[in-house]
Amino acid sequence: QVQLVESGGGLVQAGGSLRLSCAASGITFRLYTMGWFRQAPGKQRELVATISSNGSTDYLDSVKGRFIISRNNGRNTVHLQMNSLKPEDTAVYLCARRSGGVYGAWGQGTQVTVSS
């Protein structure tokens, strides 16, 4: 059974940093592209960053240069380093596994709140 557990969220002032982590179990982690999504109240869930099985990364335009996604295949974890945070980054952040071209196996999410 696939399980993803996010952690690392919190309250931070604008300009600050947070590092999110997602621990995966029940899958051969190294084989999968992983993604970080976020969902703010009243808004659609959006894909923030992805990292492929070979380490290639991609980012939402609004976070390029501020966020860094990384993975540790030995520990089955994926991280999102978030720097220069803005109030508009406030959301619940979730990680997901890509399989068959779609993302699923969602974790419960971790709340990130950026105060101005």
C-alpha positions, 0 to 999 in steps of 0.5 A: 500500500502506497503511503506518502507523509508530508512534514515541515510546514509552518508559519513564516514571515515573507522572505523566509524559508521552509523545507518540506519533506515527503516520506514514501513507503510501499513503492519502489521509490527510485522508479517514480517521478514525484511531484509537489502540489499546493492548494490554497483556499478557493483555488485549484490544486497546482503542480509546483515542482516535479523531479523525475527518476533520473533527477530532472526537475521542473517548476511552476514559473512563479516559484522558479529561482526560489524553490528547489526540489530534491530526492533521496532514493536511499531514504525514499524521501522527496524535499522542497526547499522554499526560499524567499517565501511570499504570502501568495505561497500560502497553501496546503502542500502535498506530494504525489507519485506519478504513475501511468501519466497521472499523479496519485497516492496523495499524502495528507498535506502540510500547511504553509502560511506566509505572513506579510 
